[in-house]
Structures are given as C-alpha cells and as structure tokens.
Amino acid sequence: MITPAGRRRPATRLLVSTRPVVGVIATVLVSWGFCHDAFARARDWMDLRRGGAPAIIASARQESALKPWSATYRTKLEAGHPLAPKVPGELTLTVARSPSAPAALGGTMLVLFRAPASLAGVGLVVQGGKAWLRLPGGKAVAATPKLLAQPLPGLDVPLIAFAPLEIAALHSAELEGEFEDTAMLRLKPEYTSGPDVPVMKAGVSKRWGVWTLGEVDDHKGQMLGLIEWLELSERQGQVVPAVLRLQPKSGNRAAVTLQLVTVDVGKVFAFSPKSLK
C-alpha cells in the first residue's frame, strides 16, 4: 500500500489485529445464518400462501400430525363453576392426532373428555373426513351439523370448534387475513351441507404451520365458541400445544385454560366411535 507521502508501508502491518476481524466475520456469518433461516421460513410461507386456502389447509393437516401423538390437558375448577357447582373439581381431556394421506378429505383426530363426571366419555373422533361424537347422556353416533354445533353444557363451546377443517364437505375456505404469526381462514358453509352448519374461522401458525384456532360464529358474525391452541413447541419432531383455551360466547371471564399434563409422541389411538366411552 502506498502512503500519501509516497512511502510503502511495511507488509507486516497488514497482519495486525487479525483475531478481531475473524471474530467479526464469524459473527456476520452466524447472524446471516439466523437471518437466512428466518427468511427461508418467510419465503416458504409466501410460497404456501400463493397456493391459497387449499394449500394452507393441506399443510396444516400434515404439520399438525407429522407423527401420531396424544396429549392430556387439565385445569382445576373452583366451586361454583357450572361443571363444579358445589365443590371444586377438575376438567381433563385428551387430544390425539394421527397422520392422514396427503389427498385425504379430512384429518384424523380425537377429543375425549375425562372429567368431570358429567362430561366423561363426551368427545369427537374424525377419520377419513367422517366424524362421530358423543354428547352428555348419549351414545356415540354419526356426527351431524346440528349435533356438532350444539354447545357442551357447562362449557358452552361446540365440539366442531376442535375440528374446524377436519370434517369433509362442510365448509369452503378463503384466507381472510394475517395477524402477526396467525393466518386466519374464513369458513363458509357449503350449500350442500344444509342450514345447520355454522360459519367458522380457523387459525394456522405461519411459523409452525399447525392449527392454532377454531371459532364458531352465527350467521351474523357473532362468536359462539372459540378454542385456541397456545404455547406451541416441538417435542420429538412434532409440534404440540402446551395450553388449550376454551372460550364460550359469554366472553373471557368464562374462558377455561387447560395446561398440558402428559404427551406421548408415537402413540397410535384407535380412531373409531368405540373410542368415545
């Protein structure tokens, strides 16, 4: 290198402070790696988004059940709650999912209440786009839109909120909007499904790609029941929510929040009406 005075600087000076330079380069490379990973996720979402609602739905079904898994959620109920009118109790339920074929009409899932006694055995099972349910005081029967939309006593949330896009031929979907990490799909009842199918919304995590929300609305846009899958994290290669929130029409004060108690990735349930007992 030539100095302004025309004298050549000693070449050895070029070797001074090489360690900080190496550190800076390493930091830049690591930072680029993080940015590249975030960019890759964003790019994947944009590719998926261009496929519209069908691509988002197919991806959410796949990501929500890459492996068979089951989880138990529980919360304490204070005395005076509709499900524990005289003494404290608890609300416990099991959720299970299993992979479905990419071209399947719906998902494969189970929701089964374990406690309190008034809800024990109540639940919903879906396989191959078909569904069966059991309501309090009844037996497992083929699901109908009217039964799916019936609020559960004591919770005031319909079972269909657990499976907004897992049952075939009930809704057509369109992307309504994106709110931070959540992509919201608006579900319109298919004209062939009859008058008892409610309007719904479904949420998908843009980061994880799994279901995060199921909302049941009336035909005037009023919310009738909401289920949220929260605090998502990866467990043995499968994203599982750590929190399950059930919110009835009456609002946040009546919402019930259940915490993850146990999870088993790889466990295969028998997805059939016999599971509801």
C-alpha positions in Angstrom: 0.0 0.0 0.0 1.3 3.5 -0.9 1.0 6.3 1.7 0.2 9.9 0.8 3.9 10.7 1.2 4.7 8.0 -1.4 6.4 5.7 1.1 5.5 2.0 1.1 4.1 0.7 4.4 5.7 -2.5 5.8 3.7 -5.5 4.8 3.7 -6.8 8.4 1.2 -4.1 9.4 -1.5 -5.8 7.4 -1.4 -8.7 9.9 -2.1 -6.6 12.9 -5.5 -7.3 14.8 -6.5 -10.3 12.7 -8.3 -12.0 15.6 -11.0 -9.3 15.9 -11.5 -9.5 12.1 -12.0 -13.2 12.3 -14.5 -12.7 15.2 -16.4 -10.1 13.2 -16.6 -12.4 10.2 -17.8 -15.3 12.3 -20.4 -13.0 13.9 -21.6 -11.9 10.5 -21.8 -15.5 9.2 -23.8 -16.6 12.3 -26.1 -13.6 12.0 -26.6 -14.3 8.3 -27.5 -17.9 9.2 -30.2 -16.7 11.6 -31.5 -14.2 9.0 -31.4 -16.8 6.3 -33.3 -19.2 8.4 -36.0 -16.6 9.2 -36.1 -15.6 5.5 -36.4 -19.2 4.5 -39.5 -19.6 6.8 -41.0 -16.4 5.4 -40.3 -17.5 1.9 -41.9 -20.9 2.5 -45.0 -19.2 3.9 -45.2 -16.9 0.9 -45.0 -20.0 -1.4 -47.7 -21.6 0.6 -49.8 -18.5 0.6 -49.7 -18.4 -3.2 -51.4 -21.8 -3.2 -54.4 -20.2 -1.4 -56.6 -21.8 1.2 -56.4 -25.4 -0.1 -52.6 -25.4 0.2 -52.7 -23.9 3.7 -55.2 -26.4 4.8 -53.4 -29.4 3.4 -50.1 -28.2 5.0 -51.8 -27.5 8.4 -53.2 -31.0 8.5 -49.8 -32.5 7.7 -47.8 -30.4 10.1 -50.4 -30.9 12.9 -49.8 -34.7 12.7 -46.4 -35.4 11.3 -46.3 -38.2 13.8 -49.1 -39.9 15.9 -49.4 -38.1 19.2 -51.7 -37.7 22.1 -51.8 -35.3 25.0 -53.7 -34.8 28.2 -54.8 -31.3 29.4 -56.1 -30.4 32.8 -57.3 -27.4 34.8 -58.8 -27.0 38.3 -62.4 -25.8 38.6 -63.5 -23.7 41.5 -66.7 -24.4 43.4 -69.5 -22.6 41.7 -68.4 -23.3 38.2 -71.2 -24.8 36.1 -69.2 -28.0 35.9 -68.4 -27.9 39.7 -71.5 -26.3 41.2 -70.9 -27.3 44.9 -67.3 -28.5 45.4 -64.1 -27.8 43.5 -63.4 -30.2 40.6 -61.2 -30.5 37.5 -61.6 -30.5 33.8 -59.5 -33.1 31.9 -59.4 -34.0 28.3 -57.3 -36.0 25.8 -56.4 -34.8 22.3 -54.9 -37.2 19.8 -53.9 -36.8 16.2 -52.5 -39.2 13.5 -51.1 -38.5 10.1 -53.5 -38.6 7.1 -52.8 -39.2 3.5 -51.9 -36.0 1.6 -55.0 -36.3 -0.5 -57.3 -37.2 2.4 -60.6 -35.4 2.7 -60.0 -34.6 6.3 -57.8 -35.1 9.3 -57.6 -37.9 11.8 -58.1 -36.8 15.4 -59.8 -37.4 18.7 -61.0 -35.2 21.5 -62.2 -37.1 24.6 -63.2 -35.5 27.9 -62.2 -37.5 31.0 -63.5 -35.3 33.8 -65.7 -34.1 35.4 -68.2 -37.0 35.6 -70.8 -35.0 33.7 -68.5 -34.9 30.6 -66.6 -38.2 31.0 -66.7 -40.0 27.6 -68.0 -37.0 25.7 -66.0 -36.1 22.7 -65.4 -36.2 18.9 -63.5 -38.6 16.6 -62.7 -37.8 13.0 -61.2 -40.2 10.4 -61.2 -40.1 6.6 -63.4 -36.9 6.6 -66.1 -38.6 8.6 -66.9 -37.9 12.2 -68.7 -39.4 15.2 -69.5 -37.7 18.5 -70.9 -38.4 21.9 -72.8 -35.8 23.9 -73.7 -36.0 27.6 -76.2 -38.7 28.4 -75.9 -40.3 25.0 -74.0 -42.8 23.0 -71.5 -42.4 20.2 -73.4 -41.5 16.9 -72.5 -40.3 13.5 -71.9 -36.6 13.6 -74.5 -34.2 12.1 -74.0 -30.5 11.6 -76.7 -29.8 14.2 -75.1 -32.0 16.8 -71.6 -30.7 16.1 -72.8 -27.1 16.6 -74.5 -27.9 19.9 -72.7 -26.2 22.9 -71.5 -28.6 25.6 -73.3 -28.0 28.9 -71.1 -26.3 31.4 -68.6 -25.1 28.8 -70.9 -23.6 26.2 -68.4 -24.4 23.4 -69.4 -26.7 20.4 -67.4 -29.7 19.6 -66.9 -28.6 16.0 -64.6 -25.8 17.3 -62.0 -28.6 17.9 -62.1 -29.6 14.2 -62.9 -26.7 12.0 -61.5 -28.1 8.8 -61.1 -31.8 9.6 -64.6 -32.9 8.5 -65.2 -33.2 4.8 -67.8 -31.3 2.8 -69.0 -28.9 5.5 -67.1 -25.7 4.5 -65.2 -23.9 1.8 -62.4 -21.7 3.0 -60.6 -18.5 2.0 -57.7 -16.6 3.5 -59.2 -13.7 5.5 -56.1 -12.1 6.8 -52.8 -12.4 8.6 -52.3 -11.2 12.2 -48.7 -11.5 13.4 -48.0 -15.2 13.4 -51.5 -16.3 12.6 -53.1 -16.8 9.2 -56.9 -16.6 9.6 -59.1 -18.7 7.3 -62.8 -17.8 7.0 -65.0 -20.9 6.5 -68.3 -20.6 4.6 -70.8 -23.4 4.8 -71.1 -25.5 1.7 -74.6 -25.1 0.2 -74.9 -28.9 0.1 -74.2 -29.3 3.8 -77.5 -27.9 5.0 -78.7 -25.0 7.1 -77.3 -26.2 10.4 -73.6 -25.7 9.5 -72.3 -22.6 11.3 -69.9 -20.1 9.9 -66.5 -20.6 11.3 -62.9 -19.4 11.3 -59.7 -21.4 11.6 -56.2 -20.2 12.5 -52.9 -21.5 11.3 -49.4 -20.6 12.7 -47.3 -19.2 9.9 -44.1 -20.2 11.8 -45.1 -23.8 12.8 -47.7 -24.5 10.2 -50.1 -26.1 12.7 -53.7 -25.4 13.7 -54.0 -22.7 16.4 -57.6 -21.7 16.5 -61.2 -22.8 15.8 -64.0 -20.3 16.1 -67.7 -20.9 15.7 -69.8 -17.9 14.6 -73.5 -17.4 13.9 -74.6 -16.1 10.5 -74.5 -12.5 11.8 -70.8 -12.7 12.7 -71.2 -13.2 16.5 -68.8 -15.6 18.1 -70.5 -18.6 19.7 -67.4 -20.5 20.9 -63.6 -20.4 20.5 -60.8 -22.8 21.0 -57.2 -21.8 20.9 -54.1 -23.9 20.8 -51.3 -21.9 22.5 -47.6 -22.1 23.5 -46.5 -24.3 20.7 -43.2 -26.1 20.9 -41.6 -29.1 19.2 -41.5 -32.4 21.0 -39.7 -35.3 19.4 -40.3 -33.9 15.9 -43.9 -32.9 16.4 -45.3 -29.5 17.4 -47.6 -29.8 20.4 -49.5 -27.0 22.2 -48.8 -26.7 25.9 -52.0 -24.7 26.5 -55.6 -25.2 25.4 -58.1 -22.4 25.9 -61.8 -22.8 25.6 -63.9 -19.6 25.4 -67.7 -19.5 25.3 -69.9 -16.9 23.8 -70.2 -15.1 27.2 -66.5 -14.0 26.9 -63.1 -14.0 28.5 -64.3 -14.2 32.1 -65.9 -17.6 31.4 -62.9 -19.0 29.5 -61.2 -22.1 30.7 -57.5 -22.6 30.3 -56.1 -26.1 30.4 -52.4 -26.9 30.8 -50.5 -29.8 29.3 -50.1 -32.7 31.7 -48.7 -35.6 29.6 -47.7 -36.0 26.0 -46.8 -39.1 24.0 -45.4 -38.8 20.5 -45.7 -42.0 18.5 -48.7 -43.4 20.4 -51.4 -44.6 17.9 -55.0 -44.3 19.1 -57.9 -46.3 17.7 -59.8 -43.6 15.9 -63.3 -45.1 15.9 -66.7 -44.5 17.6 -65.6 -47.1 20.2 -63.0 -44.5 21.4 -65.9 -42.4 22.8 -66.7 -44.2 26.1 
